[in-house]
Amino acid sequence: MDIEPVPCRCIVCQDSANEAAWDSRDREIARNVRHVGWHAMGVTGDDTPDWAYSIGLWHSTGGPEICVTGLPVENAMRLVTGIALQVTRDNRPLAPEKRRAGVIEGFDMAVRAVHPSWYPAMFGAGMDFIRVPPWPMVQAFWPDRTGRFPWEEGADPEQRDKQPFLWLDRNEHPTSVWAASSLSL
């Protein structure tokens, strides 16, 4: 799914005059975006595995934001940060349907575009910051111990359910903890 570029409408670009009225979360995100180029947001799932995502890469680079699911929040945030550093410091832009090396030692990560139907349930702070969904977001998948990704034949079934297929519309997602969770309501 291609998302047409639009002028940045984030709170930094459009609402900085009202910064004193922003909540502390938005001020922290804006501070990180201004100083580093992105903010890593971690989410501890109630009835799903944890996930993390970037906020601000679209503002800073014009490229997609990144999310990683299914790992403890600290680990997911480290992977988001590692990929964001590759994008900003090493000038290695992200592209859907590509592999990403150099984030997890000995393994590639796979990248797929996120369907906008997942944004309200999973990326609320990003929506508050960016204000104009959909913006480009990709999911970075980590492989199982044999190097297989969740959609590949022979992938570890215990690992498969930890990473939702966010490229699908939420209403078309196969039965999983993600489809049965409060995120799907």
N, C-alpha and C positions, 0 to 999 in steps of 0.2 A: 504494500500500500504506500503510494507516494503522498507526501504532504507538501503542499505548495508553500514556498517560503513567504513569510509576511514580515512586515516591520516588527521589531521586538516591542512587545507591549508589557514587559515585565515591570515589577514595581520599581526597580532601579531606574529604568528608562522613562517611565510614565508617572511615577508618584513619589519621587525622592523629596519633593517639597513637604510631604506629609510624613516623613520618616519618624518623627517624634511620636506619631500616633500608631505606628506599627507595633504589633506584639513582639515579644522578645525573640520568638522563633524566626519571624521574618527579618528582624534586624540582624540576627546571627547569620542567616542564609545570605543576606545582602552583603554583609561584611566579608564572608568567605568568597562570594562571587567576585567582589571588587578586588580582593587581595590575592586570591589563588586562581580564580576563573571558574570555580564550581564549589558546590557544597555536597558532601556525601550524607544522605539522609538514611538512617537505619530504622527499620520497622520490625518490632517484635510481634509476630502473628499470634492471635488468640487461638484460633482453630486452624491455622495454617503454619507451615514453616516460616521462618523469618525471611526478610528480604531487605535490600538496600537499593538506592538509586541516586543518580546525580541530579542536581538542580543547578542550572546556570551555564552548562556547556553550550546550550543553544544560544543563550545571550552572548557568551564570550567568543564562540567559534563559528556559530551558525550551523554547527553539526548536531547530531542527535544526542539526547540524554541516554544514559546507560542504566539498566537495572540488572541485578543478580538476585536470584531467589534460591531458597532451599538450603541455605547454610546458616549457622549461627550469625546473628546480626553483625558482630565484630568482623568475622571473616568475609561476609558479603560486602561490608563497607571497605575492607582492604582491597578486595578485587575491583570494586568500583573505582577506588582511588588509583589503583595500578593502571587501569585502562584509561582513566581521565589523564593521568600523567603521560601516557603514551600519546594521547590525542594532543594535549597542550604543549608539553615539553619536547616531545620527539616528533611532532607534526605528523602523526599517523592517524588520519581521520578514520572514523568508523563507517562501515557500510554493511547493510543487511546482506545475509546469505554469504558472508565471508568468514574465514577463520581468523583467529587472533592469537598469535604466539607471544611468548614472553611475559605472560601474566601468571600462569601456574607452571611451575617448573616441570618439564617433561611432558606437558600436555598443551594442546591448543584449546581455545574456547571457540564456540560457534556463536554467531551473531544473527539474530532475526528481528525484524521490525515488530513492534508491539501494536496490536489493534487498539484504537482509541476507546473501545468499549470498556477496557480495563482501567482507564485513567481515574475515574471518580473513586473507584474502590481501593486503588493501590497507590496513587500518586497525588494525594490531596495537598500536601505542602507544595509540591511542584505546580499544581494548578493554582494555588493561592499566589505563588511567586510569578509564574509566567502569565497567568490570567487569560490566555487565549488558547484553549485546546482546540484541535489537537496540535501539538508540537511534535517534532520527531523524537521518538523514543525507541531504543533497541534493547533487546534482552540478550545478555551474554550468558550462554550455557556452559556449564562445566561438565566434563565427561565423568563416567564411572571409572573405576580402577583399571578397566581394560581399554579405556579410551573411547567408549561408545557414548553417544548422546542419547537422551531419553526417547527420541522418536526412532532410533535405529534398532533393527532386529538384534536381539541378544543383549540389549542393555539391561543392566541390573534392575530388576523390578522394584527393589527397595529404594533405589535412588530415583527411579523414574517419576514417582509421584511428588517428589520434592520440587520439581521444576515445572510449573504450568506451561502450557503451550499458548503463550500470550499473543502469538501471531494470529490466533483464532479469535473470532467474536466470542465474548463471554457466554453467550447463549448456545454456542456450538461446541464448547469445550467438552471433551470426553469425561466420563465419570472419574472423579478424583477428589482428593481432599480439597482442592481449590474450587471445584464445581459445587461441592457440598457445603462449603464454608459460608460464613456470613458475608463474605465478599461478593457472593453470587446473588445476594438478595437485591 
